[in-house]
Amino acid sequence: QVQLVESGGGLVQPGGSLRLSCAASGNIFSIEAMGWYRQAPGNERELVATFTAVGSANYADSAKGRFTISKDNAKNTIWLQMNTLKPEDTAVYYCRAYVNGITSWGRGTQVTVAS
């Protein structure tokens, strides 16, 4: 069994920061393209930031300049540093990765940006 477990969500005021983490565990033979997606109520799940199969980082336009994705390959862990948060960033944030050739998702962590 492979698990992706997110943490770090919460309630933050506009302009504030949060740091999300996602750790993959289990019988992992290969893992690539770890990334972050989010889904707000009534909206489709969308890309926030992800590493490609070759290790470069891609960001959604809404995340560029405010969010930074980072990783520790040895720990199968990624982070998402989110700065200058806006109310429209409110969503459930999900971790996704290709683990052993299969797309795997975490259960998500809620991020709420409100004053």
C-alpha positions as CSV (number, residue, x, y, z in Angstrom):
1,Q,0.0,0.0,0.0
2,V,1.2,3.5,-0.9
3,Q,0.0,6.6,1.0
4,L,0.3,10.3,0.3
5,V,-0.3,12.3,3.4
6,E,-0.7,16.0,3.4
7,S,-0.4,18.3,6.4
8,G,-0.1,22.0,7.1
9,G,-3.4,23.4,6.1
10,G,-5.4,25.8,8.3
11,L,-7.0,29.2,8.6
12,V,-4.9,32.2,7.7
13,Q,-5.7,35.8,7.1
14,P,-5.3,37.4,3.7
15,G,-1.6,38.2,3.1
16,G,-0.5,35.5,5.4
17,S,1.6,32.4,4.7
18,L,1.2,28.6,5.1
19,R,3.5,25.7,4.3
20,L,2.0,22.5,3.2
21,S,3.8,19.2,3.2
22,C,3.2,15.8,1.5
23,A,5.0,12.6,2.4
24,A,4.7,9.4,0.4
25,S,5.1,6.1,2.2
26,G,4.6,2.4,1.7
27,N,6.1,0.0,-0.9
28,I,7.5,2.6,-3.3
29,F,9.7,1.4,-6.1
30,S,9.4,4.5,-8.2
31,I,7.9,7.9,-7.6
32,E,7.9,10.9,-9.9
33,A,6.0,14.1,-10.7
34,M,4.9,14.9,-7.2
35,G,2.8,18.0,-7.1
36,W,0.0,20.0,-5.6
37,Y,-3.6,20.5,-6.9
38,R,-6.5,22.2,-5.3
39,Q,-10.2,22.2,-5.4
40,A,-12.5,24.9,-4.3
41,P,-16.3,24.3,-3.7
42,G,-18.1,24.1,-7.0
43,N,-14.9,24.1,-9.0
44,E,-12.9,21.5,-10.7
45,R,-9.6,20.3,-9.3
46,E,-6.8,22.4,-10.7
47,L,-3.0,22.3,-10.8
48,V,-1.2,24.5,-8.4
49,A,2.4,23.5,-8.7
50,T,4.2,20.3,-9.7
51,F,7.5,18.7,-10.5
52,T,7.8,17.2,-13.9
53,A,9.2,13.7,-14.6
54,V,12.6,15.4,-15.2
55,G,12.5,17.3,-12.0
56,S,11.6,20.8,-13.1
57,A,8.9,22.8,-11.4
58,N,5.7,24.1,-13.1
59,Y,3.3,26.5,-11.6
60,A,-0.2,27.7,-12.3
61,D,-0.3,31.3,-13.3
62,S,-2.2,32.0,-10.0
63,A,0.7,30.5,-8.0
64,K,3.6,32.2,-9.8
65,G,5.5,34.6,-7.6
66,R,3.6,33.6,-4.5
67,F,4.0,29.9,-4.1
68,T,7.2,27.8,-4.1
69,I,7.3,24.0,-4.4
70,S,10.2,22.1,-3.0
71,K,11.2,18.5,-2.5
72,D,13.4,16.0,-0.7
73,N,13.8,13.0,-3.0
74,A,15.3,10.9,-0.3
75,K,12.3,11.4,1.9
76,N,9.7,11.2,-0.9
77,T,8.4,14.5,0.5
78,I,7.3,17.8,-1.1
79,W,6.4,21.1,0.3
80,L,4.4,24.0,-0.9
81,Q,5.3,27.4,0.6
82,M,2.4,29.7,0.1
83,N,2.9,33.4,0.6
84,T,0.6,36.5,0.2
85,L,-2.4,34.3,0.4
86,K,-5.7,35.5,-1.0
87,P,-9.3,34.5,-0.2
88,E,-9.5,32.9,-3.7
89,D,-6.7,30.5,-2.6
90,T,-9.3,28.9,-0.3
91,A,-9.6,25.2,-1.3
92,V,-8.7,21.7,-0.4
93,Y,-5.1,21.1,-1.4
94,Y,-4.2,17.6,-2.7
95,C,-0.9,16.0,-3.2
96,R,-0.5,13.8,-6.4
97,A,2.3,11.6,-7.6
98,Y,3.0,8.8,-10.0
99,V,3.9,6.0,-7.6
100,N,5.0,2.7,-9.1
101,G,3.5,3.8,-12.4
102,I,0.1,4.6,-10.9
103,T,-1.4,8.0,-10.2
104,S,-1.9,8.4,-6.5
105,W,-3.7,11.1,-4.5
106,G,-3.7,12.2,-0.9
107,R,-6.9,12.9,1.0
108,G,-6.2,16.6,1.0
109,T,-5.7,19.4,3.5
110,Q,-8.1,22.4,3.9
111,V,-6.7,25.9,3.4
112,T,-9.0,28.7,4.3
113,V,-8.0,32.3,3.7
114,A,-10.3,34.7,5.6
115,S,-10.1,37.7,7.9
